[in-house]
């Protein structure tokens, strides 16, 4: 064994440490949006307004509230309490060229972060065979029709995993190819940032 020495020897050693801590949560930002091809409103400033980027980014910049934490931890969260943001394509005539925008989403935090944009026809859970599903409402049936039958609104990709500082490009498109429902095609998309914010995008 090694002789450590007495108290006088310890005076030669600075027994101190410095610890830096950082409290954080998964954080994304909608950093850019561009129109591809035919779009009646094609400048970036108007696109930021029509797709509510300023409002979304302000909300995402705020720390998680107690309500946010409770919603993340709830087995059946009340999604009606979530904020809603408009994503508005430009009205056009039937048969007009497809409108497409590409937006960039960036992880500006310090944690690996995943997100999922849930479509109304996605199931949250696979039910056991003996479970009865609720009858879909008229509104839900309309949303499913817009997705699966009319196929006029799309988002690709609608899931992603981003490391700190990484970005992903997401493509949104709308085709003016149907007059069903009076030519008004609305689709609510639930955006979930894992252990972060949840909110609605109203396409």
N, CA, C and O of each residue as an XYZ file, in Angstrom:
812
protein
N       0.845     -1.192      0.000
C       0.000      0.000      0.000
C       0.880      1.242      0.000
O       2.040      1.206      0.410
N       0.298      2.339     -0.470
C       1.050      3.589     -0.572
C       0.682      4.499      0.591
O      -0.491      4.644      0.937
N       1.699      5.108      1.187
C       1.467      6.011      2.314
C       1.002      7.360      1.766
O       1.751      8.050      1.075
N      -0.249      7.729      2.084
C      -0.835      8.974      1.567
C      -0.191     10.189      2.196
O      -0.070     11.227      1.546
N       0.216     10.088      3.422
C       0.817     11.232      4.103
C      -0.181     11.875      5.040
O      -1.330     11.441      5.133
N       0.257     12.910      5.733
C      -0.593     13.575      6.694
C      -1.367     14.727      6.098
O      -1.358     14.942      4.886
N      -2.051     15.482      6.981
C      -2.878     16.603      6.547
C      -2.060     17.684      5.869
O      -2.554     18.376      4.979
N      -0.803     17.833      6.288
C       0.043     18.866      5.673
C       0.267     18.595      4.194
O       0.349     19.526      3.393
N       0.370     17.286      3.823
C       0.575     16.937      2.416
C      -0.628     17.329      1.554
O      -0.462     17.719      0.398
N      -1.844     17.226      2.114
C      -3.059     17.523      1.349
C      -3.173     18.999      1.005
O      -3.892     19.368      0.078
N      -2.465     19.847      1.750
C      -2.547     21.280      1.467
C      -1.993     21.619      0.090
O      -2.312     22.666     -0.474
N      -1.154     20.722     -0.455
C      -0.581     20.957     -1.776
C      -1.594     20.695     -2.901
O      -1.364     21.071     -4.050
N      -2.715     20.048     -2.559
C      -3.690     19.664     -3.588
C      -4.933     20.553     -3.488
O      -5.531     20.646     -2.416
N      -5.331     21.204     -4.580
C      -6.570     22.016     -4.555
C      -7.804     21.119     -4.639
O      -8.148     20.640     -5.719
N      -8.455     20.895     -3.533
C      -9.607     20.003     -3.495
C     -10.874     20.777     -3.851
O     -11.687     21.095     -2.982
N     -11.029     21.073     -5.142
C     -12.202     21.803     -5.609
C     -12.543     21.334     -7.017
O     -11.699     20.790     -7.729
N     -13.805     21.556     -7.406
C     -14.255     21.174     -8.745
C     -15.245     22.202     -9.244
O     -15.860     22.921     -8.456
N     -15.397     22.269    -10.546
C     -16.380     23.145    -11.173
C     -17.350     22.278    -11.976
O     -16.925     21.467    -12.799
N     -18.636     22.445    -11.741
C     -19.664     21.669    -12.448
C     -20.603     22.641    -13.147
O     -21.116     23.579    -12.537
N     -20.816     22.405    -14.425
C     -21.774     23.204    -15.191
C     -22.948     22.317    -15.574
O     -22.757     21.236    -16.130
N     -24.144     22.764    -15.283
C     -25.342     21.997    -15.617
C     -26.218     22.754    -16.603
O     -26.171     23.981    -16.685
N     -27.014     22.004    -17.346
C     -27.924     22.625    -18.306
C     -29.247     21.874    -18.281
O     -29.280     20.671    -18.539
N     -30.326     22.562    -17.976
C     -31.661     21.967    -18.037
C     -32.254     22.265    -19.405
O     -32.244     23.413    -19.849
N     -32.769     21.246    -20.075
C     -33.242     21.457    -21.434
C     -34.366     20.485    -21.753
O     -34.670     19.592    -20.962
N     -34.979     20.663    -22.909
C     -36.005     19.756    -23.414
C     -35.858     19.715    -24.936
O     -35.267     20.626    -25.515
N     -36.380     18.683    -25.589
C     -36.240     18.589    -27.044
C     -36.815     19.825    -27.732
O     -37.962     20.198    -27.486
N     -36.027     20.454    -28.587
C     -36.415     21.721    -29.195
C     -36.182     21.700    -30.701
O     -35.070     21.440    -31.161
N     -37.231     21.974    -31.460
C     -37.141     22.095    -32.909
C     -37.539     23.510    -33.312
O     -38.210     24.217    -32.560
N     -37.116     23.915    -34.515
C     -37.520     25.207    -35.062
C     -37.826     25.017    -36.544
O     -37.129     24.280    -37.242
N     -38.873     25.687    -37.017
C     -39.216     25.689    -38.438
C     -38.425     26.845    -39.056
O     -38.809     28.007    -38.921
N     -37.321     26.522    -39.734
C     -36.354     27.568    -40.082
C     -36.480     28.105    -41.500
O     -35.955     29.184    -41.777
N     -37.148     27.409    -42.410
C     -37.221     27.908    -43.784
C     -38.379     27.245    -44.504
O     -38.774     26.127    -44.174
N     -38.922     27.952    -45.500
C     -39.970     27.383    -46.346
C     -39.837     27.984    -47.738
O     -39.625     29.187    -47.893
N     -39.963     27.134    -48.739
C     -39.829     27.551    -50.138
C     -40.923     26.898    -50.963
O     -41.338     25.769    -50.701
N     -41.377     27.636    -51.965
C     -42.363     27.100    -52.895
C     -41.643     26.417    -54.048
O     -40.631     26.908    -54.548
N     -42.185     25.277    -54.460
C     -41.645     24.544    -55.594
C     -42.719     24.504    -56.680
O     -43.848     24.082    -56.429
N     -42.365     24.940    -57.875
C     -43.329     24.882    -58.962
C     -44.389     25.953    -58.844
O     -44.091     27.111    -58.551
N     -45.653     25.553    -59.078
C     -46.747     26.508    -59.213
C     -47.334     26.851    -57.848
O     -47.865     25.976    -57.164
N     -47.243     28.106    -57.451
C     -47.898     28.577    -56.226
C     -48.214     30.043    -56.428
O     -47.329     30.838    -56.746
N     -49.482     30.407    -56.243
C     -49.893     31.773    -56.539
C     -49.197     32.774    -55.615
O     -48.802     33.856    -56.049
N     -49.050     32.412    -54.348
C     -48.332     33.266    -53.406
C     -46.962     32.627    -53.194
O     -46.840     31.613    -52.507
N     -45.925     33.234    -53.795
C     -44.662     32.524    -53.927
C     -43.486     33.203    -53.213
O     -42.358     32.718    -53.308
N     -43.724     34.322    -52.494
C     -42.582     34.935    -51.818
C     -42.498     34.430    -50.378
O     -43.505     34.065    -49.772
N     -41.281     34.417    -49.847
C     -41.012     33.777    -48.563
C     -41.783     34.439    -47.423
O     -42.273     33.744    -46.533
N     -41.900     35.768    -47.433
C     -42.608     36.463    -46.345
C     -44.062     36.003    -46.256
O     -44.569     35.723    -45.170
N     -44.723     35.930    -47.404
C     -46.114     35.476    -47.399
C     -46.226     34.010    -47.008
O     -47.174     33.621    -46.326
N     -45.271     33.198    -47.433
C     -45.298     31.782    -47.052
C     -45.153     31.633    -45.539
O     -45.824     30.796    -44.935
N     -44.273     32.443    -44.914
C     -44.125     32.394    -43.455
C     -45.444     32.728    -42.768
O     -45.779     32.139    -41.740
N     -46.198     33.682    -43.341
C     -47.493     34.044    -42.752
C     -48.530     32.957    -42.984
O     -49.245     32.572    -42.059
N     -48.618     32.458    -44.218
C     -49.656     31.473    -44.542
C     -49.442     30.146    -43.812
O     -50.392     29.402    -43.566
N     -48.178     29.857    -43.466
C     -47.882     28.609    -42.769
C     -47.493     28.840    -41.305
O     -46.937     27.952    -40.660
N     -47.786     30.029    -40.789
C     -47.733     30.338    -39.348
C     -46.379     30.065    -38.699
O     -46.322     29.678    -37.532
N     -45.286     30.262    -39.442
C     -43.969     29.925    -38.904
C     -43.606     30.768    -37.680
O     -43.064     30.237    -36.711
N     -43.897     32.073    -37.709
C     -43.525     32.923    -36.569
C     -44.232     32.463    -35.302
O     -43.615     32.389    -34.239
N     -45.535     32.152    -35.406
C     -46.298     31.728    -34.234
C     -45.811     30.366    -33.721
O     -45.690     30.163    -32.513
N     -45.535     29.440    -34.639
C     -45.057     28.118    -34.233
C     -43.719     28.235    -33.513
O     -43.526     27.655    -32.444
N     -42.793     28.993    -34.109
C     -41.458     29.095    -33.523
C     -41.476     29.790    -32.165
O     -40.703     29.439    -31.274
N     -42.356     30.772    -32.008
C     -42.477     31.413    -30.692
C     -42.952     30.405    -29.655
O     -42.425     30.356    -28.543
N     -43.948     29.600    -30.019
C     -44.461     28.601    -29.091
C     -43.390     27.563    -28.752
O     -43.261     27.151    -27.599
N     -42.622     27.142    -29.765
C     -41.593     26.125    -29.535
C     -40.426     26.660    -28.709
O     -39.707     25.885    -28.078
N     -40.233     27.983    -28.708
C     -39.122     28.568    -27.957
C     -39.395     28.627    -26.458
O     -38.466     28.787    -25.667
N     -40.651     28.499    -26.063
C     -41.019     28.595    -24.650
C     -40.726     27.288    -23.926
O     -40.835     26.209    -24.509
N     -40.360     27.389    -22.671
C     -40.106     26.195    -21.866
C     -41.385     25.375    -21.725
O     -42.493     25.899    -21.840
N     -41.207     24.082    -21.474
C     -42.368     23.217    -21.257
C     -43.134     23.689    -20.024
O     -42.552     23.897    -18.959
N     -44.427     23.853    -20.182
C     -45.269     24.236    -19.047
C     -45.688     22.980    -18.280
O     -45.456     21.858    -18.732
N     -46.304     23.182    -17.125
C     -46.827     22.043    -16.364
C     -47.866     21.284    -17.185
O     -47.943     20.057    -17.117
N     -48.669     22.021    -17.964
C     -49.671     21.371    -18.813
C     -49.010     20.518    -19.897
O     -49.477     19.421    -20.201
N     -47.902     21.038    -20.487
C     -47.176     20.262    -21.498
C     -46.672     18.943    -20.906
O     -46.811     17.886    -21.522
N     -46.090     19.013    -19.713
C     -45.558     17.816    -19.059
C     -46.687     16.838    -18.751
O     -46.543     15.632    -18.949
N     -47.816     17.365    -18.264
C     -48.952     16.504    -17.930
C     -49.488     15.811    -19.179
O     -49.827     14.628    -19.134
N     -49.569     16.543    -20.301
C     -50.040     15.940    -21.548
C     -49.091     14.847    -22.026
O     -49.537     13.804    -22.505
N     -47.781     15.079    -21.900
C     -46.806     14.071    -22.315
C     -46.914     12.798    -21.481
O     -46.702     11.694    -21.983
N     -47.247     12.967    -20.205
C     -47.288     11.817    -19.298
C     -48.647     11.122    -19.260
O     -48.763     10.021    -18.721
N     -49.672     11.753    -19.825
C     -51.021     11.188    -19.754
C     -51.174     10.024    -20.735
O     -50.669     10.076    -21.857
N     -51.868      8.985    -20.306
C     -52.116      7.849    -21.200
C     -53.161      8.199    -22.252
O     -53.115      7.683    -23.368
N     -54.104      9.075    -21.902
C     -55.117      9.547    -22.856
C     -55.210     11.066    -22.750
O     -56.142     11.589    -22.139
N     -54.251     11.777    -23.342
C     -54.218     13.239    -23.189
C     -55.403     13.908    -23.877
O     -55.909     13.413    -24.884
N     -55.837     15.032    -23.325
C     -56.908     15.828    -23.916
C     -56.298     16.705    -25.013
O     -55.775     17.785    -24.735
N     -56.369     16.232    -26.256
C     -55.713     16.924    -27.365
C     -56.411     18.216    -27.760
O     -55.861     19.002    -28.531
N     -57.616     18.448    -27.244
C     -58.322     19.694    -27.554
C     -57.659     20.900    -26.896
O     -57.930     22.041    -27.271
N     -56.785     20.650    -25.911
C     -56.104     21.749    -25.217
C     -54.875     22.251    -25.971
O     -54.293     23.271    -25.603
N     -54.480     21.536    -27.024
C     -53.266     21.902    -27.741
C     -53.490     23.111    -28.644
O     -54.602     23.346    -29.118
N     -52.422     23.873    -28.876
C     -52.496     25.022    -29.783
C     -52.641     24.539    -31.214
O     -52.187     23.451    -31.571
N     -53.288     25.378    -32.035
C     -53.512     25.050    -33.448
C     -52.874     26.144    -34.299
O     -52.926     27.327    -33.963
N     -52.273     25.720    -35.407
C     -51.619     26.640    -36.331
C     -52.084     26.339    -37.759
O     -52.190     25.182    -38.166
N     -52.357     27.413    -38.506
C     -52.844     27.273    -39.877
C     -51.692     26.999    -40.843
O     -50.654     27.658    -40.798
N     -51.897     26.022    -41.707
C     -51.023     25.764    -42.852
C     -51.914     25.894    -44.088
O     -52.638     24.962    -44.438
N     -51.858     27.046    -44.742
C     -52.850     27.349    -45.775
C     -52.229     27.376    -47.176
O     -51.382     28.215    -47.484
N     -52.673     26.437    -48.009
C     -52.331     26.508    -49.419
C     -53.222     27.561    -50.090
O     -54.230     27.984    -49.524
N     -52.840     27.973    -51.293
C     -53.576     29.020    -52.001
C     -54.716     28.415    -52.808
O     -54.491     27.471    -53.565
N     -55.944     28.938    -52.666
C     -57.047     28.446    -53.503
C     -56.731     28.635    -54.986
O     -56.085     29.608    -55.376
N     -57.188     27.707    -55.789
C     -56.941     27.769    -57.234
C     -58.060     27.023    -57.935
O     -58.923     26.433    -57.285
N     -58.049     27.048    -59.256
C     -59.112     26.419    -60.044
C     -58.895     24.913    -60.112
O     -57.775     24.430    -59.941
N     -59.959     24.185    -60.359
C     -59.895     22.734    -60.486
C     -58.932     22.348    -61.600
O     -59.002     22.894    -62.701
N     -58.042     21.418    -61.322
C     -57.091     20.966    -62.325
C     -55.830     21.797    -62.412
O     -54.982     21.540    -63.265
N     -55.686     22.805    -61.533
C     -54.461     23.620    -61.530
C     -53.271     22.739    -61.142
O     -53.453     21.709    -60.493
N     -52.049     23.136    -61.535
C     -50.868     22.343    -61.159
C     -50.750     22.193    -59.645
O     -51.170     23.060    -58.880
N     -50.174     21.081    -59.243
C     -50.011     20.796    -57.820
C     -49.185     21.883    -57.134
O     -48.170     22.330    -57.669
N     -49.620     22.300    -55.960
C     -48.849     23.231    -55.145
C     -47.958     22.422    -54.199
O     -48.410     21.480    -53.548
N     -46.697     22.807    -54.140
C     -45.755     22.095    -53.285
C     -44.854     23.092    -52.569
O     -44.303     24.005    -53.184
N     -44.713     22.906    -51.267
C     -43.754     23.696    -50.496
C     -42.819     22.742    -49.774
O     -43.190     21.621    -49.425
N     -41.603     23.211    -49.560
C     -40.629     22.428    -48.813
C     -40.154     23.264    -47.638
O     -39.685     24.390    -47.801
N     -40.286     22.693    -46.464
C     -39.891     23.418    -45.261
C     -38.764     22.676    -44.562
O     -38.667     21.451    -44.636
N     -37.926     23.426    -43.892
C     -36.784     22.871    -43.179
C     -37.044     22.951    -41.675
O     -37.390     24.007    -41.146
N     -36.873     21.821    -41.001
C     -37.033     21.737    -39.555
C     -35.668     21.402    -38.958
O     -35.006     20.464    -39.401
N     -35.250     22.172    -37.950
C     -33.920     22.000    -37.377
C     -33.997     21.746    -35.873
O     -34.827     22.327    -35.174
N     -33.130     20.879    -35.395
C     -32.977     20.639    -33.961
C     -31.959     21.645    -33.427
O     -30.763     21.520    -33.691
N     -32.429     22.639    -32.677
C     -31.539     23.665    -32.138
C     -31.203     23.405    -30.672
O     -30.579     24.237    -30.014
N     -31.619     22.253    -30.168
C     -31.354     21.920    -28.768
C     -30.102     21.084    -28.604
O     -29.291     20.967    -29.523
N     -29.955     20.507    -27.426
C     -28.773     19.731    -27.068
C     -29.072     18.238    -26.978
O     -28.196     17.451    -26.617
N     -30.297     17.844    -27.302
C     -30.706     16.452    -27.177
C     -31.102     15.889    -28.541
O     -31.667     16.617    -29.357
N     -30.819     14.610    -28.811
C     -31.408     13.962    -29.991
C     -32.928     14.045    -29.875
O     -33.489     13.780    -28.812
N     -33.586     14.410    -30.958
C     -35.018     14.704    -30.896
C     -35.747     14.036    -32.050
O     -35.312     14.114    -33.199
N     -36.855     13.379    -31.739
C     -37.678     12.763    -32.780
C     -39.038     13.462    -32.819
O     -39.520     13.974    -31.808
N     -39.637     13.471    -33.999
C     -40.978     14.041    -34.151
C     -41.815     13.112    -35.014
O     -41.290     12.313    -35.789
N     -43.121     13.232    -34.863
C     -44.071     12.438    -35.643
C     -45.265     13.323    -35.950
O     -45.876     13.894    -35.046
N     -45.595     13.432    -37.230
C     -46.789     14.150    -37.660
C     -47.878     13.112    -37.917
O     -47.866     12.419    -38.935
N     -48.808     13.017    -36.988
C     -49.840     11.980    -37.041
C     -51.005     12.413    -37.942
O     -51.581     13.486    -37.756
N     -51.339     11.572    -38.909
C     -52.502     11.802    -39.758
C     -53.750     11.246    -39.080
O     -53.654     10.330    -38.264
N     -54.926     11.797    -39.412
C     -56.157     11.332    -38.753
C     -56.486      9.861    -38.988
O     -57.271      9.285    -38.235
N     -55.905      9.241    -40.015
C     -56.195      7.822    -40.258
C     -55.201      6.892    -39.574
O     -55.281      5.675    -39.745
N     -54.259      7.446    -38.798
C     -53.307      6.621    -38.062
C     -53.890      6.215    -36.718
O     -54.566      7.002    -36.055
N     -53.618      4.979    -36.327
C     -54.025      4.508    -35.015
C     -52.897      4.739    -34.028
O     -51.731      4.483    -34.328
N     -53.254      5.223    -32.852
C     -52.259      5.417    -31.795
C     -51.814      4.065    -31.236
O     -50.634      3.860    -30.952
N     -52.775      3.143    -31.081
C     -52.489      1.844    -30.491
C     -53.165      0.756    -31.299
O     -54.241      0.969    -31.859
N     -52.534     -0.418    -31.361
C     -53.177     -1.583    -31.940
C     -54.057     -2.222    -30.869
O     -53.564     -2.694    -29.845
N     -55.364     -2.230    -31.119
C     -56.289     -2.753    -30.123
C     -56.316     -4.279    -30.147
O     -56.096     -4.902    -31.185
N     -56.591     -4.869    -28.975
C     -56.771     -6.314    -28.899
C     -58.014     -6.707    -29.707
O     -58.923     -5.894    -29.874
N     -58.060     -7.955    -30.213
C     -59.215     -8.385    -31.036
C     -60.557     -8.236    -30.335
O     -61.580     -8.030    -30.987
N     -60.559     -8.340    -29.004
C     -61.824     -8.278    -28.277
C     -62.284     -6.849    -28.009
O     -63.394     -6.642    -27.519
N     -61.442     -5.855    -28.326
C     -61.820     -4.453    -28.089
C     -62.704     -3.936    -29.206
O     -62.496     -4.251    -30.377
N     -63.686     -3.143    -28.834
C     -64.556     -2.507    -29.824
C     -64.075     -1.098    -30.090
O     -63.859     -0.318    -29.163
N     -63.906     -0.772    -31.374
C     -63.525      0.591    -31.737
C     -64.759      1.471    -31.810
O     -65.839      1.012    -32.184
N     -64.596      2.737    -31.451
C     -65.701      3.680    -31.568
C     -66.031      3.895    -33.035
O     -65.151      3.867    -33.896
N     -67.319      4.112    -33.309
C     -67.735      4.416    -34.676
C     -67.139      5.758    -35.096
O     -67.242      6.733    -34.352
N     -66.514      5.827    -36.281
C     -65.905      7.098    -36.719
C     -66.972      8.166    -36.934
O     -68.063      7.877    -37.427
N     -66.651      9.381    -36.566
C     -67.570     10.498    -36.762
C     -67.574     10.907    -38.234
O     -66.722     10.488    -39.018
N     -68.549     11.731    -38.585
C     -68.625     12.228    -39.960
C     -67.378     13.031    -40.320
O     -66.881     12.957    -41.444
N     -66.879     13.801    -39.350
C     -65.669     14.587    -39.596
C     -64.468     13.681    -39.839
O     -63.672     13.936    -40.743
N     -64.332     12.624    -39.038
C     -63.210     11.706    -39.206
C     -63.297     10.985    -40.547
O     -62.281     10.791    -41.213
N     -64.491     10.591    -40.941
C     -64.674      9.927    -42.239
C     -64.282     10.866    -43.382
O     -63.709     10.432    -44.381
N     -64.595     12.157    -43.227
C     -64.204     13.135    -44.254
C     -62.686     13.238    -44.336
O     -62.120     13.278    -45.428
N     -62.031     13.281    -43.181
C     -60.568     13.366    -43.167
C     -59.936     12.138    -43.816
O     -58.991     12.262    -44.595
N     -60.452     10.966    -43.499
C     -59.912      9.730    -44.078
C     -60.122      9.715    -45.584
O     -59.252      9.267    -46.331
N     -61.281     10.204    -46.034
C     -61.552     10.272    -47.472
C     -60.552     11.189    -48.174
O     -60.056     10.867    -49.254
N     -60.259     12.341    -47.550
C     -59.310     13.295    -48.142
C     -57.928     12.657    -48.277
O     -57.224     12.893    -49.259
N     -57.542     11.845    -47.283
C     -56.221     11.211    -47.296
C     -56.178     10.028    -48.263
O     -55.294      9.948    -49.116
N     -57.136      9.115    -48.123
C     -57.033      7.823    -48.793
C     -57.720      7.768    -50.149
O     -57.289      7.023    -51.030
N     -58.783      8.546    -50.330
C     -59.524      8.485    -51.586
C     -59.165      9.647    -52.514
O     -58.792      9.433    -53.668
N     -59.279     10.875    -52.005
C     -58.967     12.028    -52.844
C     -57.452     12.191    -53.018
O     -56.993     12.638    -54.070
N     -56.682     11.832    -51.994
C     -55.212     11.898    -52.043
C     -54.703     13.261    -52.512
O     -53.790     13.352    -53.333
N     -55.319     14.322    -51.969
C     -54.946     15.659    -52.440
C     -53.943     16.357    -51.524
O     -53.286     17.306    -51.952
N     -53.810     15.909    -50.276
C     -52.866     16.515    -49.329
C     -51.850     15.475    -48.878
O     -52.209     14.340    -48.567
N     -50.589     15.865    -48.844
C     -49.576     14.907    -48.394
C     -48.426     15.629    -47.692
O     -48.166     16.806    -47.941
N     -47.740     14.890    -46.802
C     -46.531     15.354    -46.111
C     -45.507     14.225    -46.178
O     -45.807     13.089    -45.811
N     -44.305     14.535    -46.643
C     -43.244     13.525    -46.733
C     -41.910     14.149    -46.307
O     -41.548     15.216    -46.803
N     -41.175     13.502    -45.397
C     -41.631     12.427    -44.504
C     -42.425     13.029    -43.353
O     -42.355     14.233    -43.106
N     -43.172     12.199    -42.657
C     -43.923     12.736    -41.519
C     -43.379     12.228    -40.181
O     -43.983     12.446    -39.131
N     -42.234     11.551    -40.235
C     -41.514     11.191    -39.009
C     -40.041     11.516    -39.222
O     -39.567     11.535    -40.357
N     -39.314     11.773    -38.134
C     -37.897     12.066    -38.262
C     -37.191     12.018    -36.923
O     -37.798     12.208    -35.869
N     -35.886     11.760    -36.989
C     -35.015     11.788    -35.813
C     -33.848     12.704    -36.134
O     -33.138     12.485    -37.115
N     -33.644     13.730    -35.317
C     -32.605     14.721    -35.561
C     -31.651     14.807    -34.372
O     -32.075     14.931    -33.223
N     -30.354     14.739    -34.672
C     -29.359     14.993    -33.647
C     -29.206     16.487    -33.450
O     -29.725     17.260    -34.256
N     -28.514     16.921    -32.410
C     -28.294     18.358    -32.179
C     -27.681     19.029    -33.412
O     -26.664     18.574    -33.935
N     -28.312     20.118    -33.870
C     -27.816     20.864    -35.026
C     -28.236     20.310    -36.367
O     -27.967     20.938    -37.391
N     -28.886     19.158    -36.406
C     -29.288     18.556    -37.682
C     -30.616     19.124    -38.175
O     -31.445     19.571    -37.383
N     -30.805     19.100    -39.510
C     -32.041     19.586    -40.137
C     -32.633     18.491    -41.007
O     -31.948     17.544    -41.393
N     -33.923     18.637    -41.309
C     -34.596     17.731    -42.229
C     -35.516     18.554    -43.121
O     -36.127     19.521    -42.665
N     -35.617     18.175    -44.388
C     -36.526     18.849    -45.309
C     -37.817     18.051    -45.402
O     -37.794     16.838    -45.612
N     -38.935     18.734    -45.244
C     -40.253     18.107    -45.293
C     -41.031     18.717    -46.451
O     -41.101     19.938    -46.591
N     -41.615     17.858    -47.277
C     -42.358     18.305    -48.454
C     -43.864     18.221    -48.179
O     -44.368     17.175    -47.769
N     -44.575     19.331    -48.408
C     -46.029     19.360    -48.311
C     -46.590     19.655    -49.688
O     -46.074     20.516    -50.400
N     -47.630     18.954    -50.061
C     -48.212     19.194    -51.382
C     -49.733     19.140    -51.321
O     -50.323     18.458    -50.483
N     -50.342     19.880    -52.234
C     -51.801     19.896    -52.370
C     -52.166     19.918    -53.854
O     -51.651     20.722    -54.631
N     -53.064     19.014    -54.217
C     -53.525     18.923    -55.606
C     -54.977     19.377    -55.694
O     -55.839     18.882    -54.968
N     -55.238     20.332    -56.598
C     -56.605     20.821    -56.816
C     -57.303     19.875    -57.800
O     -57.594     20.247    -58.937
N     -57.564     18.659    -57.346
C     -58.083     17.656    -58.282
C     -59.485     17.167    -57.947
O     -59.982     16.243    -58.592
N     -60.141     17.774    -56.941
C     -61.493     17.337    -56.584
C     -62.324     18.519    -56.096
O     -61.806     19.447    -55.476
N     -63.620     18.466    -56.387
C     -64.565     19.446    -55.856
C     -65.410     18.853    -54.726
O     -66.328     19.503    -54.224
N     -65.101     17.640    -54.337
C     -65.847     17.025    -53.237
C     -65.686     17.867    -51.970
O     -64.637     18.473    -51.749
N     -66.711     17.900    -51.157
C     -66.773     18.744    -49.951
C     -66.675     20.219    -50.321
O     -66.091     21.016    -49.586
N     -67.244     20.571    -51.453
C     -67.263     21.961    -51.891
C     -65.884     22.488    -52.252
O     -65.662     23.699    -52.277
N     -64.957     21.575    -52.532
C     -63.606     22.004    -52.870
C     -62.804     22.492    -51.677
O     -61.715     23.041    -51.844
N     -63.338     22.295    -50.460
C     -62.636     22.702    -49.232
C     -62.109     21.448    -48.559
O     -62.883     20.630    -48.062
N     -60.806     21.300    -48.545
C     -60.179     20.088    -48.014
C     -59.300     20.453    -46.824
O     -58.194     20.969    -46.984
N     -59.808     20.176    -45.638
C     -59.123     20.523    -44.395
C     -58.638     19.245    -43.711
O     -59.345     18.238    -43.673
N     -57.426     19.305    -43.177
C     -56.842     18.119    -42.564
C     -56.048     18.520    -41.321
O     -55.068     19.257    -41.432
N     -56.457     18.047    -40.137
C     -55.689     18.348    -38.917
C     -54.563     17.335    -38.735
O     -54.799     16.127    -38.764
N     -53.354     17.821    -38.549
C     -52.177     16.967    -38.344
C     -51.660     17.203    -36.930
O     -51.347     18.335    -36.561
N     -51.569     16.140    -36.141
C     -51.060     16.238    -34.776
C     -49.542     16.067    -34.800
O     -49.039     15.014    -35.191
N     -48.819     17.095    -34.385
C     -47.361     17.040    -34.346
C     -46.924     16.731    -32.913
O     -47.275     17.447    -31.975
N     -46.155     15.657    -32.764
C     -45.630     15.270    -31.453
C     -44.111     15.311    -31.494
O     -43.489     14.606    -32.289
N     -43.513     16.132    -30.645
C     -42.075     16.114    -30.434
C     -41.846     15.280    -29.179
O     -42.341     15.621    -28.105
N     -41.101     14.196    -29.312
C     -40.928     13.259    -28.202
C     -40.412     13.976    -26.959
O     -39.349     14.596    -26.985
N     -41.179     13.886    -25.867
C     -40.859     14.537    -24.592
C     -40.732     16.062    -24.726
O     -40.085     16.723    -23.913
N     -41.370     16.598    -25.777
C     -41.377     18.044    -25.979
C     -42.793     18.536    -26.201
O     -43.735     18.059    -25.569
N     -42.936     19.506    -27.114
C     -44.247     20.103    -27.369
C     -45.097     19.203    -28.266
O     -44.582     18.394    -29.037
N     -46.420     19.372    -28.138
C     -47.399     18.806    -29.059
C     -48.289     19.956    -29.535
O     -48.609     20.865    -28.769
N     -48.684     19.902    -30.818
C     -49.566     20.935    -31.356
C     -50.211     20.426    -32.632
O     -49.822     19.394    -33.178
N     -51.211     21.177    -33.099
C     -51.931     20.819    -34.318
C     -51.497     21.712    -35.476
O     -51.319     22.919    -35.313
N     -51.330     21.101    -36.644
C     -51.216     21.833    -37.898
C     -52.514     21.623    -38.657
O     -52.868     20.486    -38.968
N     -53.228     22.700    -38.961
C     -54.476     22.618    -39.710
C     -54.188     22.909    -41.174
O     -54.124     24.066    -41.591
N     -54.013     21.838    -41.951
C     -53.790     21.997    -43.388
C     -55.097     22.351    -44.065
O     -55.134     22.531    -45.282
